[in-house]
Amino acid sequence: MLKVAIITEKLGTYDAKCTTKIAQEAVDRGHKVYETFPHDISHAEGKLIAKARLYTGAEAPQDEERIDLEKMDVIHFRPNPPVDMAYLSTLYLLNQISDKVLIINNPEAIIKLPEKIFPLNFPKFTPKTLITRDINEIRQFLEKHKEIIIKPLYEYGGNGIIKVKLGENEGLFGNIQNQLAESKMPLVVQEFLPNVVKGDKRILFVNGEIVGAYSRIPPKGKYIANLAQGGSHQKTTLTSREKEFAKILGPILRENNIYICGIDVIDNKITEINITSPGGFSNIEELYGEKPQIKLWDIIEKKLS
C-alpha cells in the first residue's frame, strides 16, 4: 500500500474531473489517498505539513488531519492554473522534498518549462509566435501575419483569448494596451490557424508515451475549442508529423520526470505543452473506453516497488 497525497481542486467536482480518475484508481488499488489544497500546505519548523482529508470516494467526506508530506510515497501536484506566485510558491516548497518523495509532475520541471514557453524549444513544429509587452511589436506582428491570436501567458482553459484581423477589429488594441498596463505579464501572440475549426487536438502522454488523443471542436462560428468554452470533443487519429514530434518530446519528458503531459495541436502545429495539470483522462475514457490512469499507476507502482 502506498501513501498518496493529491494537491488538487476539490475531488469529485468538474474542476478536478481527471484528477478524480487518478485518485479513484489509486483507491481501487488499495492505496491510502489524501486530498489537500495548495492553501493548506505549510512549512513548519523543518517539515512540510498539509491539512488533508482521507479520500475514499467522492461521496465519502472525511475529517481533516495534518499529514507530513515528506512521509508520503507519492505526491500528485494537480491544481489548475493560472500559474501565479501562489502557484509557484507551492512548487518551491514541494521542491524542498523532491529528492525524498516521488512528486508528479516534478516541481522543478513545472517551474522551468511553462506550457506556452516550452514549445518555443521546437520552432519547426510551432506556429509563428511572439511573446512581448510591446504594443508596437504586436502591431507589426499583425501587419505581417494579417490575423493573430492573443492570449495571456499563464492562463488556461481558453480564458482571455482574442483574435485580431488586420483592417477589421483593430479597435481591440485599446483593450490590449489596457491589459498590458494593468499587468506586468507579457502576452502570447501567434499567427491564427484557421483550421482550428476542424479541431484543436489534445494528445496525452504518460511517462513520455502517447496514451490517447482527441479533438476539441469549437462551437459553430467560434474559434476557441476548449471544452470549458463550449467546445465539444470527438475521436481523432494522429498524423505522421504528430508522431514525429512525439518521438522527440518523449525522451525529454522522461529526462525531466514529467509523468503526465498534454500537448495541444492545431493543424500539425504545437501551441502548448501542458505539464501543470493536464486533462484528458476522462475524455479518453469517455470516447474510447480506455483508462490512461491504469498505465500511470502501473508505472508508479513499478518504480516504487
Backbone torsions as a table, in degrees:
resi	resn	phi	psi	omega
1	MET	NA	130.4	177.2
2	LEU	-98.8	148.6	172.2
3	LYS	-96.8	122.1	-171.1
4	VAL	-125.1	129.8	171.8
5	ALA	-113.0	130.1	178.7
6	ILE	-115.6	116.9	177.7
7	ILE	-93.5	116.1	-162.1
8	THR	-157.6	177.7	160.4
9	GLU	-75.0	175.8	-177.6
10	LYS	-61.5	119.4	178.6
11	LEU	-61.4	144.7	-179.2
12	GLY	89.4	-3.5	178.5
13	THR	-104.6	168.6	-179.5
14	TYR	-60.0	-39.8	-177.0
15	ASP	-65.7	-18.2	179.0
16	ALA	-121.4	33.4	-173.8
17	LYS	-58.4	-48.7	-178.0
18	CYS	-75.6	-37.1	178.4
19	THR	-63.0	-34.6	177.8
20	THR	-63.7	-36.7	175.9
21	LYS	-61.1	-43.5	179.5
22	ILE	-64.6	-44.1	-179.0
23	ALA	-64.7	-43.4	-176.8
24	GLN	-66.2	-36.3	177.2
25	GLU	-62.4	-39.7	177.9
26	ALA	-64.9	-42.3	178.0
27	VAL	-62.3	-44.0	-178.9
28	ASP	-62.3	-26.1	179.1
29	ARG	-87.5	-0.8	176.2
30	GLY	91.3	11.5	178.3
31	HIS	-81.2	155.4	178.8
32	LYS	-92.2	113.9	-171.4
33	VAL	-114.0	129.3	174.8
34	TYR	-113.4	142.0	170.7
35	GLU	-110.7	140.0	177.2
36	THR	-146.2	166.7	-178.0
37	PHE	-117.5	153.4	-177.0
38	PRO	-53.2	-38.2	-177.4
39	HIS	-74.0	-5.6	179.1
40	ASP	-100.0	13.0	-179.2
41	ILE	-105.9	132.3	-178.7
42	SER	-134.3	147.1	169.1
43	HIS	-97.5	112.3	-173.0
44	ALA	-124.9	104.5	174.7
45	GLU	51.6	50.9	174.9
46	GLY	90.1	-3.7	-180.0
47	LYS	-119.7	145.5	175.1
48	LEU	-97.2	105.5	-172.0
49	ILE	-107.3	142.4	175.8
50	ALA	-129.1	137.8	167.0
51	LYS	-80.8	119.3	-170.0
52	ALA	-137.9	166.2	177.1
53	ARG	-126.3	134.7	174.1
54	LEU	-64.1	129.9	-177.9
55	TYR	-106.6	119.2	176.9
56	THR	-120.8	2.1	-179.7
57	GLY	150.9	156.3	-173.7
58	ALA	-61.9	-27.0	-175.8
59	GLU	-100.6	16.1	-176.5
60	ALA	-127.6	74.8	-179.2
61	PRO	-64.9	143.8	-177.6
62	GLN	-122.1	162.5	176.8
63	ASP	-69.7	154.3	-179.6
64	GLU	-80.1	143.5	174.1
65	GLU	-143.6	164.5	178.8
66	ARG	-96.3	130.9	178.7
67	ILE	-124.5	148.9	175.8
68	ASP	-90.7	111.4	-174.8
69	LEU	-63.8	-26.7	179.0
70	GLU	-67.2	-20.2	-179.4
71	LYS	-91.2	2.2	174.6
72	MET	-78.4	154.8	172.1
73	ASP	-85.7	-36.1	-177.8
74	VAL	-138.3	137.8	170.7
75	ILE	-123.3	123.5	173.0
76	HIS	-98.6	120.8	177.0
77	PHE	-98.9	104.9	-173.9
78	ARG	-140.3	36.9	170.3
79	PRO	-74.3	149.5	179.2
80	ASN	-74.0	149.6	170.2
81	PRO	-61.8	176.0	19.1
82	PRO	-73.5	150.3	177.1
83	VAL	-84.9	94.1	178.9
84	ASP	-114.8	-170.5	-176.6
85	MET	-67.0	-29.7	175.8
86	ALA	-64.9	-43.3	178.5
87	TYR	-61.4	-49.0	-178.7
88	LEU	-65.4	-34.8	-179.3
89	SER	-61.9	-39.4	176.4
90	THR	-63.7	-39.7	177.6
91	LEU	-64.6	-40.8	178.3
92	TYR	-59.6	-41.4	179.7
93	LEU	-67.5	-44.1	179.8
94	LEU	-63.3	-32.1	-179.1
95	ASN	-63.4	-21.3	178.5
96	GLN	-66.8	-23.5	-177.8
97	ILE	-118.8	14.0	-174.6
98	SER	-68.8	-15.6	176.3
99	ASP	-88.7	-3.4	-177.3
100	LYS	-114.6	-21.8	-175.6
101	VAL	-132.1	143.6	174.1
102	LEU	-75.8	110.2	-179.0
103	ILE	-109.2	126.8	-177.4
104	ILE	-120.4	117.9	-5.7
105	ASN	-83.6	161.3	178.9
106	ASN	-50.7	120.1	-177.3
107	PRO	-56.1	-40.5	-179.1
108	GLU	-61.7	-37.6	179.5
109	ALA	-67.5	-42.2	179.4
110	ILE	-62.1	-39.3	-179.4
111	ILE	-65.5	-43.3	-171.6
112	LYS	-91.4	-9.3	-176.2
113	LEU	-127.2	66.2	178.5
114	PRO	-58.1	145.6	-166.9
115	GLU	-66.2	-26.2	178.7
116	LYS	-96.1	-8.9	177.5
117	ILE	-101.2	-35.9	178.2
118	PHE	-48.1	-44.3	-178.7
119	PRO	-61.9	-19.9	-178.3
120	LEU	-64.0	-16.4	175.5
121	ASN	-71.9	-9.2	-175.4
122	PHE	-129.0	62.3	-172.9
123	PRO	-59.1	-25.5	178.8
124	LYS	-62.9	-26.0	-172.1
125	PHE	-109.4	2.0	-172.6
126	THR	-113.2	157.9	172.8
127	PRO	-69.7	163.3	174.7
128	LYS	-60.5	128.9	-169.6
129	THR	-134.3	142.1	174.0
130	LEU	-129.4	132.2	172.5
131	ILE	-121.3	117.0	-170.3
132	THR	-160.1	164.3	168.0
133	ARG	-113.0	4.2	-174.0
134	ASP	-94.0	113.2	-176.6
135	ILE	-64.0	-31.3	179.3
136	ASN	-70.2	-34.6	174.7
137	GLU	-61.8	-40.4	179.4
138	ILE	-65.8	-41.4	178.6
139	ARG	-61.3	-43.7	179.8
140	GLN	-64.6	-37.8	177.8
141	PHE	-63.7	-41.3	177.5
142	LEU	-63.0	-43.8	-179.7
143	GLU	-61.8	-33.5	-178.8
144	LYS	-76.5	-42.3	-171.5
145	HIS	-104.5	-6.8	172.0
146	LYS	73.3	-36.8	-179.5
147	GLU	-145.1	126.0	-171.7
148	ILE	-135.6	158.7	172.5
149	ILE	-109.6	134.9	177.2
150	ILE	-122.2	130.6	-177.9
151	LYS	-145.7	153.6	176.9
152	PRO	-63.4	148.9	-175.2
153	LEU	-71.1	-33.4	-171.3
154	TYR	-122.3	16.6	175.4
155	GLU	-87.6	-179.1	-179.3
156	TYR	-151.0	172.7	173.6
157	GLY	68.3	18.7	-179.4
158	GLY	82.4	6.6	-178.3
159	ASN	-69.7	134.7	172.2
160	GLY	78.1	9.0	-177.9
161	ILE	-83.3	134.0	174.3
162	ILE	-133.2	154.2	177.2
163	LYS	-114.4	134.3	178.7
164	VAL	-123.8	131.6	178.7
165	LYS	-116.8	133.3	-177.9
166	LEU	-57.0	126.0	176.6
167	GLY	83.5	0.5	-177.6
168	GLU	-115.8	-67.7	-174.6
169	ASN	-119.3	42.1	-179.5
170	GLU	-68.8	-9.9	174.2
171	GLY	-60.2	-19.8	177.7
172	LEU	-64.9	-15.6	179.9
173	PHE	-61.4	-27.1	175.2
174	GLY	-62.7	-43.6	178.2
175	ASN	-65.0	-39.0	-179.8
176	ILE	-64.6	-41.7	180.0
177	GLN	-63.1	-40.7	177.0
178	ASN	-63.4	-40.4	179.3
179	GLN	-62.1	-42.1	179.1
180	LEU	-67.2	-35.0	-179.7
181	ALA	-70.0	-32.1	-176.1
182	GLU	-85.0	-14.4	-176.3
183	SER	-133.1	151.1	176.1
184	LYS	-88.3	-3.6	-176.3
185	MET	-82.4	138.4	172.8
186	PRO	-72.2	170.0	177.2
187	LEU	-110.5	153.3	173.1
188	VAL	-96.6	127.9	179.3
189	VAL	-123.7	127.2	-178.5
190	GLN	-134.3	153.0	172.1
191	GLU	-58.7	139.0	177.8
192	PHE	-72.8	133.0	180.0
193	LEU	-107.2	98.5	-172.9
194	PRO	-61.0	-22.6	179.7
195	ASN	-72.4	4.4	174.0
196	VAL	-58.5	-25.3	179.7
197	VAL	-65.5	-20.4	177.3
198	LYS	-89.3	-8.9	175.7
199	GLY	138.8	136.5	170.4
200	ASP	-104.4	105.7	-169.5
201	LYS	-84.5	132.8	170.6
202	ARG	-104.2	124.6	176.0
203	ILE	-114.8	121.3	-175.1
204	LEU	-99.7	131.0	177.5
205	PHE	-112.5	141.4	168.6
206	VAL	-125.7	121.9	-177.3
207	ASN	52.4	40.6	174.6
208	GLY	82.4	2.9	179.9
209	GLU	-119.4	143.1	179.3
210	ILE	-68.5	129.7	177.9
211	VAL	-116.4	-1.0	178.4
212	GLY	163.8	165.0	179.1
213	ALA	-157.0	153.2	175.7
214	TYR	-153.9	159.0	178.2
215	SER	-104.0	139.0	174.0
216	ARG	-104.1	124.6	-174.9
217	ILE	-107.2	125.9	179.6
218	PRO	-69.0	154.8	174.4
219	PRO	-58.8	154.7	-178.2
220	LYS	-54.3	129.9	178.8
221	GLY	83.2	-0.3	-179.2
222	LYS	-109.9	170.5	-179.5
223	TYR	-126.3	-2.6	177.8
224	ILE	-101.6	121.8	-171.7
225	ALA	-100.2	-6.3	-177.1
226	ASN	-54.5	139.9	-178.5
227	LEU	-61.8	-33.2	179.2
228	ALA	-68.3	-14.0	179.4
229	GLN	-107.0	17.8	176.0
230	GLY	97.0	4.2	177.6
231	GLY	-70.8	163.3	176.3
232	SER	-116.9	163.7	179.8
233	HIS	-121.1	152.5	179.4
234	GLN	-151.6	164.7	179.6
235	LYS	-63.8	156.4	178.9
236	THR	-150.5	173.0	172.7
237	THR	-126.5	159.8	-178.6
238	LEU	-89.7	142.5	175.5
239	THR	-86.6	165.0	178.6
240	SER	-63.3	-32.7	179.5
241	ARG	-69.9	-39.0	177.2
242	GLU	-64.8	-39.3	177.1
243	LYS	-66.1	-36.4	177.3
244	GLU	-62.3	-44.6	179.5
245	PHE	-66.1	-38.3	-180.0
246	ALA	-59.4	-37.2	179.3
247	LYS	-66.8	-30.4	177.6
248	ILE	-78.5	-43.4	-174.0
249	LEU	-73.1	-38.0	-173.7
250	GLY	-51.3	-53.3	-179.9
251	PRO	-62.2	-32.0	178.7
252	ILE	-67.8	-40.6	177.8
253	LEU	-62.7	-45.5	-179.3
254	ARG	-65.7	-40.1	-179.9
255	GLU	-61.3	-32.1	-178.3
256	ASN	-98.2	11.6	179.5
257	ASN	55.4	43.9	175.5
258	ILE	-100.1	102.4	-174.2
259	TYR	-83.0	-29.0	-177.7
260	ILE	-127.5	127.1	-179.1
261	CYS	-145.9	140.7	173.9
262	GLY	-127.7	120.4	177.8
263	ILE	-102.2	148.0	178.3
264	ASP	-109.5	130.9	-173.8
265	VAL	-131.4	126.8	173.4
266	ILE	-122.2	121.8	176.7
267	ASP	52.9	45.8	177.9
268	ASN	70.0	12.9	179.7
269	LYS	-116.8	131.1	-177.1
270	ILE	-80.0	119.4	179.9
271	THR	-99.7	-30.0	179.0
272	GLU	-148.4	149.1	170.6
273	ILE	-123.8	101.1	-169.7
274	ASN	-93.4	116.2	175.4
275	ILE	-122.7	9.1	179.6
276	THR	-78.2	-69.3	178.0
277	SER	-142.1	67.1	-171.6
278	PRO	-64.2	129.7	173.9
279	GLY	-89.1	177.2	177.6
280	GLY	131.0	-21.6	-178.0
281	PHE	-59.3	-50.2	-176.8
282	SER	-71.0	-34.8	-179.5
283	ASN	-65.8	-43.5	-180.0
284	ILE	-66.2	-39.2	177.8
285	GLU	-65.0	-41.9	-178.3
286	GLU	-66.7	-40.3	-175.7
287	LEU	-81.2	-37.7	-171.5
288	TYR	-117.4	-11.9	-176.1
289	GLY	77.7	6.5	179.4
290	GLU	-95.1	153.6	-175.2
291	LYS	-124.1	93.1	179.2
292	PRO	-59.6	-24.8	-179.9
293	GLN	-64.4	-24.5	176.9
294	ILE	-65.9	-46.2	178.7
295	LYS	-63.7	-40.0	179.3
296	LEU	-57.8	-48.5	-177.8
297	TRP	-72.8	-30.5	173.4
298	ASP	-59.1	-43.3	-179.1
299	ILE	-67.6	-43.6	180.0
300	ILE	-62.2	-47.2	-178.3
301	GLU	-63.6	-38.9	179.0
302	LYS	-65.2	-41.9	-179.2
303	LYS	-64.0	-36.8	-175.2
304	LEU	-95.0	-2.7	-177.6
305	SER	-72.2	NA	NA
